[in-house]
Amino acid sequence: MWRSWGTEKMIRNSGLLDIQVNGYAGVDFNDASLTADALDHALHAMLRAGVTRCLPTLITAREEDLGQRFAALDEAIRGSRLGAIMVPGIHLEGPFLNPTQGYAGCHPSEAMVGPDSGLVERIMAGCRTQILLLTLAPEREGAMRLEGLAPFGPPAFVLAARPARAVLWLPRDKRVVDHANAADILGALTGVPLAPPDVLAVITGCVTPTPEVTGGRLHEHGWASIDLGPQTALYLQRAGQAWEVRAARRPGWEIEYGMWQGGFPHQVRLRSTDAATPVDASVQISQIESNGDVPDSAFDVEIPAGVQPLTVEELRQAGPLRGQ
């Protein structure tokens, strides 16, 4: 019932559908020890609030933990009195989200991975309740290959990243980081924890993979700014009849651009705004090609036998690019 200025309006329906509910009435749906009785307690409380159907929501976690939580929730739904009536399916929110600072929210960024249908099938194995809603970051899709070239000898590093797996090969040290998150590896290696789509957006002057213009202003002396969302903006300077992006900001970062040629910047400077993790990185870009065909094999790295594994934390403590 809604009341407004002395009048009464009533809408009668069969109840509300809550498509995003992580828990209710003191019951956590992400608890691997969830029971049917506990779920019934939460569902009964939701009924009293007018919610007649819902999608219990599991958030980002490592695959093993997600599998345990999914199995517990599935068993609780099938064993509860109200589950068959009120729960048509499950909402999986993650782990296919953006781990970049400012996007992860309360989700553990270290557990985020690229879209992987195999992961979904594995955590659902043996369960009857289906996933009816899957939340993912659309900008997560993407692949990347970075090589730290040296004047002589093998490269200092080779980073090949796919949506579901990233590999860092250190030929000179004969060490490898495998099955890790690309943003975590890049952060440990350079101090810049960006996912492949974010790296591409930053170095091309797009700033963010999914820009959305929310406003803009003209300033004095031939300058203008364009808002691309919360804490994200472009700063442009008139160059003849055109405009060139000279600087930008996004959550956690300030960016400077220079030497525009062919629609792309050839100098990019990236500075962290987080005093706890000061980073000031400059990139010189040359021989740019766009919209070319890249073979799928470019995102694979052939690792020779006998190499020693390296963890992301070990890399972070002694990143080969720190101080350079």
C-alpha positions as CSV (number, residue, x, y, z in Angstrom):
1,M,0.0,0.0,0.0
2,W,1.3,3.5,-0.9
3,R,-0.1,6.7,0.7
4,S,0.4,10.1,-0.8
5,W,-1.0,13.5,0.4
6,G,-4.0,12.1,2.1
7,T,-5.0,9.7,-0.6
8,E,-4.6,5.9,-0.6
9,K,-3.6,3.6,-3.4
10,M,-3.4,-0.1,-3.2
11,I,-1.9,-2.6,-5.5
12,R,-2.8,-6.2,-5.2
13,N,-0.5,-8.9,-6.6
14,S,0.7,-12.4,-6.0
15,G,3.8,-11.3,-4.2
16,L,7.3,-9.9,-5.0
17,L,10.2,-11.8,-6.6
18,D,13.6,-11.0,-5.2
19,I,16.3,-11.9,-7.7
20,Q,19.3,-10.8,-5.5
21,V,19.2,-12.1,-2.0
22,N,22.4,-13.3,-0.3
23,G,20.6,-14.1,3.0
24,Y,17.8,-13.0,5.2
25,A,16.7,-13.0,8.9
26,G,20.2,-13.8,10.1
27,V,20.7,-16.7,7.6
28,D,23.6,-16.6,5.2
29,F,22.9,-18.4,1.9
30,N,26.7,-18.4,1.2
31,D,27.3,-20.6,4.3
32,A,28.6,-24.1,3.3
33,S,26.8,-25.5,6.4
34,L,23.4,-24.1,5.4
35,T,20.6,-26.4,6.5
36,A,17.0,-26.9,5.2
37,D,15.6,-25.6,8.6
38,A,17.7,-22.4,8.4
39,L,16.6,-21.8,4.8
40,D,12.9,-22.3,5.8
41,H,13.4,-19.8,8.6
42,A,14.7,-17.2,6.1
43,L,12.0,-18.0,3.5
44,H,9.2,-17.7,6.1
45,A,10.5,-14.3,7.1
46,M,10.6,-13.2,3.5
47,L,7.0,-14.3,3.1
48,R,6.0,-12.1,6.0
49,A,7.7,-9.2,4.1
50,G,5.7,-9.9,0.9
51,V,8.3,-11.8,-1.0
52,T,6.8,-15.0,-2.4
53,R,9.6,-16.1,-4.7
54,C,13.4,-15.5,-4.7
55,L,16.7,-16.4,-6.2
56,P,19.2,-17.2,-3.4
57,T,22.5,-15.6,-4.5
58,L,26.0,-16.9,-4.2
59,I,28.8,-14.4,-4.6
60,T,32.4,-14.7,-5.8
61,A,34.5,-17.4,-4.2
62,R,37.2,-19.8,-5.3
63,E,35.9,-22.8,-7.3
64,E,36.2,-25.3,-4.4
65,D,34.3,-23.0,-2.0
66,L,31.7,-22.2,-4.6
67,G,31.1,-26.0,-5.2
68,Q,30.6,-26.6,-1.5
69,R,28.2,-23.6,-1.1
70,F,26.3,-24.6,-4.2
71,A,25.9,-28.2,-3.0
72,A,24.8,-27.0,0.5
73,L,22.3,-24.5,-1.0
74,D,20.9,-27.1,-3.4
75,E,20.4,-29.7,-0.6
76,A,18.8,-27.1,1.6
77,I,16.4,-26.0,-1.1
78,R,15.3,-29.6,-1.9
79,G,15.0,-30.5,1.8
80,S,13.1,-27.4,3.0
81,R,9.3,-27.1,3.2
82,L,9.2,-23.7,1.3
83,G,12.1,-24.3,-1.1
84,A,10.0,-26.1,-3.8
85,I,7.4,-23.3,-3.7
86,M,9.5,-20.2,-3.3
87,V,12.9,-20.9,-5.0
88,P,12.8,-21.5,-8.8
89,G,16.6,-21.3,-9.1
90,I,19.8,-19.8,-7.9
91,H,21.5,-16.5,-8.8
92,L,25.3,-16.8,-9.3
93,E,27.0,-13.3,-8.9
94,G,30.6,-13.9,-9.8
95,P,33.3,-15.0,-9.9
96,F,33.3,-13.6,-13.5
97,L,33.6,-10.0,-12.3
98,N,36.2,-7.2,-12.7
99,P,38.9,-7.4,-10.0
100,T,40.2,-3.9,-10.7
101,Q,40.2,-1.5,-7.8
102,G,36.9,0.4,-7.7
103,Y,34.9,-2.4,-9.4
104,A,35.3,-5.4,-7.1
105,G,33.2,-4.0,-4.3
106,C,32.8,-6.5,-1.4
107,H,33.7,-9.5,-3.6
108,P,37.2,-11.0,-3.1
109,S,39.2,-9.9,-6.2
110,E,41.7,-12.8,-5.7
111,A,38.9,-15.3,-6.5
112,M,37.7,-13.6,-9.7
113,V,38.4,-15.3,-13.0
114,G,37.4,-14.8,-16.7
115,P,34.1,-16.3,-18.0
116,D,34.4,-20.1,-17.8
117,S,31.4,-22.3,-18.6
118,G,33.3,-25.3,-17.4
119,L,33.6,-23.8,-14.0
120,V,29.8,-23.4,-13.9
121,E,29.3,-27.0,-14.9
122,R,31.7,-28.3,-12.3
123,I,30.2,-26.4,-9.3
124,M,26.7,-27.6,-10.5
125,A,27.7,-31.2,-10.7
126,G,25.3,-33.5,-8.9
127,C,22.9,-30.6,-8.1
128,R,19.3,-30.4,-9.2
129,T,18.7,-26.7,-8.7
130,Q,19.5,-24.7,-11.8
131,I,21.2,-21.3,-12.1
132,L,18.6,-19.0,-13.5
133,L,20.6,-15.7,-13.3
134,L,24.3,-15.2,-13.8
135,T,25.9,-11.8,-13.1
136,L,29.2,-11.1,-14.8
137,A,31.3,-8.1,-15.9
138,P,30.9,-7.7,-19.7
139,E,34.4,-6.2,-19.9
140,R,36.0,-9.3,-18.5
141,E,36.1,-11.0,-21.9
142,G,39.5,-10.5,-23.5
143,A,43.0,-11.9,-23.9
144,M,46.4,-10.3,-23.7
145,R,50.0,-11.1,-24.5
146,L,52.8,-8.9,-23.1
147,E,56.6,-9.5,-23.5
148,G,59.4,-7.8,-21.7
149,L,61.9,-7.6,-24.6
150,A,65.6,-7.3,-23.9
151,P,68.4,-6.1,-26.2
152,F,70.0,-9.5,-26.1
153,G,68.9,-13.0,-25.1
154,P,65.5,-14.2,-24.2
155,P,62.7,-11.8,-23.0
156,A,62.6,-10.8,-19.3
157,F,59.0,-12.2,-19.2
158,V,56.1,-13.4,-21.3
159,L,52.6,-12.9,-20.0
160,A,49.8,-14.6,-21.9
161,A,46.3,-14.2,-20.6
162,R,43.0,-15.7,-21.6
163,P,39.6,-15.0,-19.9
164,A,39.9,-18.1,-17.7
165,R,43.7,-18.5,-17.3
166,A,46.9,-16.4,-17.3
167,V,50.5,-17.6,-17.5
168,L,53.6,-15.7,-16.7
169,W,56.9,-17.3,-17.9
170,L,60.2,-15.9,-16.7
171,P,62.7,-17.5,-19.1
172,R,65.8,-16.2,-17.4
173,D,64.8,-17.4,-14.0
174,K,63.1,-20.6,-15.3
175,R,60.1,-19.8,-13.1
176,V,56.4,-19.8,-14.1
177,V,53.2,-18.5,-12.6
178,D,50.3,-20.6,-13.9
179,H,46.5,-20.6,-13.5
180,A,46.4,-17.2,-12.0
181,N,44.4,-14.0,-12.5
182,A,45.9,-11.7,-15.2
183,A,45.2,-8.6,-13.1
184,D,46.9,-10.1,-10.1
185,I,50.0,-11.1,-12.1
186,L,50.2,-7.7,-13.8
187,G,49.8,-6.0,-10.4
188,A,52.6,-8.1,-8.8
189,L,54.8,-7.6,-11.8
190,T,54.4,-3.9,-12.4
191,G,52.2,-2.5,-9.6
192,V,49.4,-2.0,-12.1
193,P,46.6,-4.5,-11.4
194,L,44.5,-4.2,-14.5
195,A,42.7,-6.9,-16.4
196,P,43.3,-7.3,-20.2
197,P,40.3,-5.2,-21.3
198,D,41.3,-2.4,-18.9
199,V,44.9,-2.5,-20.1
200,L,43.7,-2.1,-23.7
201,A,41.3,0.7,-22.7
202,V,44.0,2.6,-20.9
203,I,46.7,2.5,-23.6
204,T,44.3,3.4,-26.4
205,G,42.8,6.4,-24.6
206,C,39.4,4.9,-24.0
207,V,40.1,4.8,-20.3
208,T,37.5,2.2,-19.5
209,P,36.3,-0.9,-21.4
210,T,32.6,0.2,-21.3
211,P,32.6,4.0,-21.3
212,E,29.2,5.7,-20.8
213,V,29.0,9.4,-21.3
214,T,27.2,11.0,-18.4
215,G,28.1,14.7,-18.9
216,G,30.6,17.1,-20.4
217,R,31.9,20.6,-20.1
218,L,33.9,23.2,-22.1
219,H,36.7,25.0,-20.3
220,E,38.9,27.9,-21.0
221,H,41.9,27.9,-23.3
222,G,40.7,25.1,-25.6
223,W,40.0,22.4,-23.0
224,A,37.0,20.2,-22.4
225,S,36.1,17.3,-20.1
226,I,33.8,14.3,-20.6
227,D,32.4,12.4,-17.6
228,L,32.3,8.6,-18.2
229,G,30.8,7.5,-14.8
230,P,31.7,7.7,-11.2
231,Q,35.3,9.0,-10.7
232,T,36.0,8.5,-14.4
233,A,36.6,11.3,-16.9
234,L,38.5,12.4,-20.1
235,Y,40.3,15.7,-20.4
236,L,40.7,16.9,-24.0
237,Q,42.5,19.7,-25.7
238,R,41.7,21.2,-29.1
239,A,44.2,20.4,-31.8
240,G,43.3,22.3,-34.9
241,Q,39.8,21.2,-35.9
242,A,39.9,18.0,-33.7
243,W,40.2,17.2,-30.0
244,E,42.9,15.0,-28.5
245,V,42.7,13.2,-25.1
246,R,45.5,14.6,-22.9
247,A,44.6,13.2,-19.6
248,A,42.1,11.0,-17.8
249,R,41.1,9.6,-14.5
250,R,39.5,6.4,-13.3
251,P,39.1,4.9,-9.9
252,G,42.5,4.7,-8.3
253,W,44.4,6.1,-11.3
254,E,45.4,9.3,-13.1
255,I,46.5,9.0,-16.8
256,E,48.5,11.3,-19.1
257,Y,48.6,10.9,-22.9
258,G,51.0,12.3,-25.4
259,M,52.2,12.0,-29.0
260,W,49.0,11.1,-30.7
261,Q,49.4,9.6,-34.2
262,G,46.9,7.7,-36.3
263,G,44.2,8.0,-33.6
264,F,46.3,6.4,-30.9
265,P,48.6,7.8,-28.1
266,H,52.3,6.8,-28.3
267,Q,53.1,7.9,-24.7
268,V,51.0,6.9,-21.7
269,R,51.8,7.7,-18.1
270,L,49.8,5.9,-15.3
271,R,49.9,7.2,-11.7
272,S,48.2,5.6,-8.7
273,T,46.1,7.9,-6.5
274,D,46.4,5.4,-3.6
275,A,49.1,6.6,-1.3
276,A,49.5,3.1,0.2
277,T,50.6,1.7,-3.2
278,P,52.5,4.5,-5.1
279,V,52.9,3.6,-8.8
280,D,54.2,5.9,-11.5
281,A,54.6,3.9,-14.8
282,S,55.3,5.2,-18.3
283,V,54.7,3.3,-21.5
284,Q,56.2,4.1,-24.9
285,I,54.1,2.6,-27.7
286,S,55.2,2.1,-31.3
287,Q,54.3,0.1,-34.4
288,I,50.6,0.1,-33.6
289,E,48.2,-2.1,-35.6
290,S,44.5,-2.2,-35.0
291,N,41.7,-4.6,-36.0
292,G,44.2,-7.2,-37.2
293,D,43.8,-10.9,-37.1
294,V,45.7,-12.4,-34.1
295,P,46.1,-16.2,-34.1
296,D,44.7,-18.0,-31.0
297,S,48.1,-19.5,-30.4
298,A,49.5,-16.1,-29.6
299,F,47.8,-16.4,-26.2
300,D,49.6,-19.6,-25.3
301,V,53.0,-20.1,-23.8
302,E,55.0,-23.2,-24.2
303,I,56.7,-23.9,-20.9
304,P,59.7,-26.3,-21.0
305,A,60.0,-29.2,-18.6
306,G,61.8,-28.7,-15.3
307,V,60.7,-25.1,-14.5
308,Q,60.0,-24.1,-11.0
309,P,56.5,-22.8,-10.0
310,L,56.2,-19.3,-8.6
311,T,53.2,-17.9,-6.7
312,V,51.7,-14.5,-7.2
313,E,52.7,-13.5,-3.7
314,E,56.4,-14.5,-4.3
315,L,56.3,-12.5,-7.5
316,R,54.8,-9.5,-5.7
317,Q,57.7,-9.6,-3.1
318,A,60.3,-9.5,-5.9
319,G,58.6,-8.3,-9.1
320,P,61.2,-8.1,-11.8
321,L,60.0,-4.7,-12.9
322,R,59.9,-3.1,-9.5
323,G,62.2,-0.1,-9.3
324,Q,62.8,0.0,-13.1
